């Protein structure tokens, strides 16, 4: 039986993204704190699929893959608590997958009521890493 897909955005979710956009293949910042510990637990229940605005460029997917490997090495060298030596087996999508759930720093849950989304308030939205 296959596990349901958990779609993960990259910038601002996995990658801290404090430096802003530098190009599809340039990943300037470190991993968000706690990601690898969480991913090891989540991988037991879900297929972890990374989808990003970067994903439309094959070289950018390769850059994200290499970046994740280097970040995991850094995390382990710093004493990161890990349950397995095995790779986590992230998948990368070039199109938004049909996911059970999506984790994104720039998304809201639609509950059937458009009145919940006042355009004036939406225009003031700031992701977690840009709030004062």
C-alpha positions in Angstrom: 0.0 0.0 0.0 1.4 3.4 -1.0 1.7 6.2 1.5 -0.3 9.4 0.9 1.7 12.3 -0.6 2.7 15.2 1.7 3.7 18.1 -0.6 6.4 20.4 0.8 7.2 23.8 -0.5 10.9 24.5 -0.5 11.6 28.3 0.0 10.5 29.5 3.3 9.5 26.0 4.5 12.6 23.7 4.1 15.1 26.4 3.1 15.0 29.4 5.5 14.9 31.8 2.5 16.1 34.8 4.5 18.2 36.1 1.7 15.4 36.2 -0.8 15.4 35.1 -4.5 18.9 34.8 -6.1 18.0 32.5 -9.0 16.5 29.1 -9.5 19.8 27.3 -8.9 21.1 29.5 -6.0 20.1 28.4 -2.5 21.7 30.8 -0.1 20.4 30.0 3.4 20.4 27.0 5.7 17.7 24.5 6.6 14.8 25.5 8.8 15.4 24.4 12.4 13.9 21.0 13.2 13.2 20.0 9.6 15.2 16.8 9.5 13.9 15.5 12.8 10.4 16.2 11.6 11.0 14.7 8.1 12.3 11.4 9.6 9.0 11.0 11.5 6.8 12.2 8.6 8.5 9.8 6.1 7.1 6.9 8.2 3.5 8.0 7.3 3.9 9.9 4.0 5.7 10.1 0.7 7.5 13.4 1.0 7.4 15.3 -2.3 9.1 18.7 -2.7 7.5 21.1 -5.1 8.7 24.6 -5.6 8.4 27.5 -8.0 12.0 26.4 -8.7 10.8 23.0 -9.9 10.1 24.0 -13.4 13.8 24.1 -14.1 15.5 20.6 -14.0 18.9 22.2 -12.9 17.1 23.8 -10.0 15.8 20.3 -8.9 19.3 19.1 -9.0 20.4 22.1 -6.9 17.8 21.4 -4.3 18.8 17.7 -4.1 22.5 18.6 -3.6 21.6 21.3 -1.1 19.5 18.9 1.0 22.4 16.3 1.0 24.8 19.0 2.2 22.4 20.4 4.8 21.8 16.9 6.2 25.6 16.3 6.5 26.0 19.6 8.3 23.1 18.8 10.6 24.5 15.4 11.5 28.0 16.9 12.0 26.4 19.3 14.5 24.9 16.4 16.4 21.5 16.3 14.8 19.4 13.5 16.4 18.6 11.0 13.7 16.8 7.7 13.7 18.3 6.3 10.5 21.4 6.4 8.4 19.3 5.8 5.3 18.5 8.7 2.9 15.1 10.1 3.5 14.0 9.5 -0.1 12.5 12.8 -0.9 10.8 13.0 -4.3 10.8 16.1 -6.4 7.9 17.1 -8.6 8.1 19.4 -11.6 4.3 19.9 -11.4 2.2 20.3 -8.3 1.3 16.8 -7.2 -2.1 15.5 -6.2 -1.2 15.6 -2.5 -3.1 14.5 0.6 -1.8 17.7 2.3 0.5 20.6 1.4 2.8 22.5 3.7 3.6 26.0 2.4 4.5 29.3 4.0 2.3 31.2 1.6 -1.0 29.4 1.7 -4.3 29.6 3.4 -6.9 26.9 4.0 -10.2 27.4 2.1 -13.1 26.5 4.3 -15.9 27.2 1.7 -16.4 30.9 2.6 -14.8 33.5 0.4 -15.7 36.1 3.0 -12.8 34.7 5.1 -10.4 36.3 2.6 -10.6 40.0 2.8 -8.4 41.3 -0.1 -7.2 44.2 2.1 -5.9 41.7 4.8 -4.5 39.4 2.1 -2.4 42.3 0.8 -0.8 42.7 4.2 0.2 39.0 4.4 3.8 38.2 5.6 5.3 34.7 5.8 6.7 33.6 9.1 10.3 34.6 8.3 9.3 38.2 7.3 7.2 39.1 10.4 8.7 41.7 12.7 
